Amino acid sequence: MKRISIKFLKNGPIKLVNESDTLAKESIQFEDNLFDLKKCTFLCRCGRSKKQPFCEGSHADAKFDSKCQIAKNEQIQKIKTNHTDVFNNNENLKIHISKGSAIMVNNEVDIKINNLPKNIKSFSLCRCGNSKNKPFCDTTHNRTKGRYYTF
């Protein structure tokens, strides 16, 4: 079984780590493109990368702040968990990314956040950089506009 974990770099990207011994084929979907996950991949979460969905360092110039702005107990309650339908057609797919939307993750991915309940089946991660519930999506991307955003 493929094991993928997610780590969040302070004021930086999302780090995807393939913890299995084999290539995680077609584990990431961005629009109509499928990507294999070799050992390690970095996804943009500041919303400004010119190589979306991947990080190319724009967070440094954007002065991206990865701090969550709500209390931890409130954060757990506000996690979006309603995106399991995007995974039904491809059993290999672990991460689904649509232009202008969140990063959707299914239940076979380990996320490195303290006190995250084990029963969460899927969740959405922020990639616009403006969620108050970082690293999770709070749908702020629907109100985020401007020429600097590329997500």
Phi and psi in degrees as a GROMACS rama.xvg file:
@    title "Ramachandran Plot"
@    xaxis  label "Phi"
@    yaxis  label "Psi"
@TYPE xy
-72.1979  136.687  LYS-2
-120.959  120.832  ARG-3
-121.797  133.982  ILE-4
-118.927  155.825  SER-5
-119.033  129.926  ILE-6
-126.009  151.053  LYS-7
-114.035  118.871  PHE-8
-83.7121  134.07  LEU-9
-57.0386  125.285  LYS-10
53.9287  27.4912  ASN-11
-141.05  -158.747  GLY-12
-78.8227  177.983  PRO-13
-88.4846  130.901  ILE-14
-104.343  117.373  LYS-15
-96.4644  128.983  LEU-16
-122.358  124.129  VAL-17
-84.2584  108.71  ASN-18
-94.3871  5.2322  GLU-19
-93.156  170.244  SER-20
-85.4403  -5.61761  ASP-21
-119.547  162.482  THR-22
-61.4814  132.208  LEU-23
-88.2005  87.6016  ALA-24
-65.9995  136.212  LYS-25
49.1688  44.2368  GLU-26
-86.8019  -20.9134  SER-27
-121.301  131.824  ILE-28
-119.906  126.777  GLN-29
-124.074  114.16  PHE-30
54.0225  -121.057  GLU-31
-97.3393  6.34261  ASP-32
-101.792  134.172  ASN-33
-104.66  137.739  LEU-34
-123.343  141.161  PHE-35
-83.5771  147.485  ASP-36
-104.999  112.1  LEU-37
-75.9423  -108.755  LYS-38
-98.0333  -41.3194  LYS-39
-151.661  137.339  CYS-40
-140.626  145.943  THR-41
-115.414  125.758  PHE-42
-105.95  140.762  LEU-43
-67.2972  137.701  CYS-44
-133.104  9.12936  ARG-45
-93.5779  -14.6365  CYS-46
85.8121  7.70665  GLY-47
-122.851  1.72171  ARG-48
-62.5211  140.331  SER-49
-86.3605  -1.83862  LYS-50
-120.933  41.6235  LYS-51
-51.0014  140.727  GLN-52
-89.8731  8.08604  PRO-53
-90.1759  153.806  PHE-54
-82.0287  137.592  CYS-55
-130.629  16.9617  GLU-56
99.1685  2.93756  GLY-57
-61.5759  -22.7497  SER-58
-59.8054  -28.904  HIS-59
-66.9558  -47.6076  ALA-60
-68.9511  -31.697  ASP-61
-78.6059  -8.53243  ALA-62
54.4949  46.364  LYS-63
-60.5868  133.009  PHE-64
-113.859  116.912  ASP-65
-90.3988  6.14192  SER-66
-68.7083  138.167  LYS-67
-76.2975  139.336  CYS-68
-106.372  11.8591  GLN-69
-126.512  162.583  ILE-70
-63.1734  145.681  ALA-71
-56.7661  -42.7997  LYS-72
-65.8031  -33.3041  ASN-73
-72.0258  -35.0473  GLU-74
-59.5686  -46.1495  GLN-75
-59.8666  -39.1849  ILE-76
-69.5469  -25.1864  GLN-77
-96.75  6.0423  LYS-78
-65.6546  129.429  ILE-79
-78.0926  126.397  LYS-80
-131.17  30.5289  THR-81
-114.022  35.1045  ASN-82
-119.056  23.6825  HIS-83
-65.8117  -22.4926  THR-84
-63.3356  -28.3038  ASP-85
-71.2542  -13.6681  VAL-86
-98.5056  -7.45261  PHE-87
-64.5658  -29.8484  ASN-88
-88.6019  -10.2587  ASN-89
-141.612  106.317  ASN-90
-68.8266  -20.7079  GLU-91
-77.4716  -26.9669  ASN-92
-65.9772  128.658  LEU-93
-115.593  -30.2127  LYS-94
-133.173  127.896  ILE-95
-122.375  129.068  HIS-96
-129.137  125.385  ILE-97
-110.288  145.948  SER-98
-58.149  134.124  LYS-99
74.3025  15.564  GLY-100
-136.072  -178.258  SER-101
-77.6017  171.655  ALA-102
-90.6846  118.164  ILE-103
-99.8351  131.554  MET-104
-123.166  137.153  VAL-105
-93.9633  -178.35  ASN-106
-76.0212  -3.9176  ASN-107
-97.3073  19.9103  GLU-108
-116.587  131.968  VAL-109
-87.2233  130.812  ASP-110
-112.245  134.612  ILE-111
-95.0726  79.6459  LYS-112
-136.638  130.064  ILE-113
-62.499  142.213  ASN-114
66.4132  17.2123  ASN-115
-77.0262  124.619  LEU-116
-59.7402  142.325  PRO-117
-73.4848  -18.908  LYS-118
-84.9635  2.34623  ASN-119
-73.6702  122.554  ILE-120
-87.7027  -34.9552  LYS-121
-155.519  160.066  SER-122
-156.997  165.034  PHE-123
-114.428  135.172  SER-124
-109.167  142.883  LEU-125
-68.4125  137.631  CYS-126
-131.909  6.58384  ARG-127
-92.6596  -17.953  CYS-128
87.5171  1.05665  GLY-129
-115.029  0.118721  ASN-130
-61.2108  140.137  SER-131
-79.7174  -12.7481  LYS-132
-109.251  33.3225  ASN-133
-55.7348  139.817  LYS-134
-86.8323  4.1916  PRO-135
-87.3824  155.681  PHE-136
-78.7605  137.756  CYS-137
-120.716  17.5104  ASP-138
68.8406  17.6757  THR-139
-59.7851  -26.485  THR-140
-56.7195  -25.6114  HIS-141
-66.1836  -21.8721  ASN-142
-110.89  2.34942  ARG-143
-89.2445  119.816  THR-144
-133.171  162.002  LYS-145
137.908  153.709  GLY-146
-70.5793  -16.6973  ARG-147
-82.0853  -16.7062  TYR-148
-90.2605  134.161  TYR-149
-120.311  2.15386  THR-150
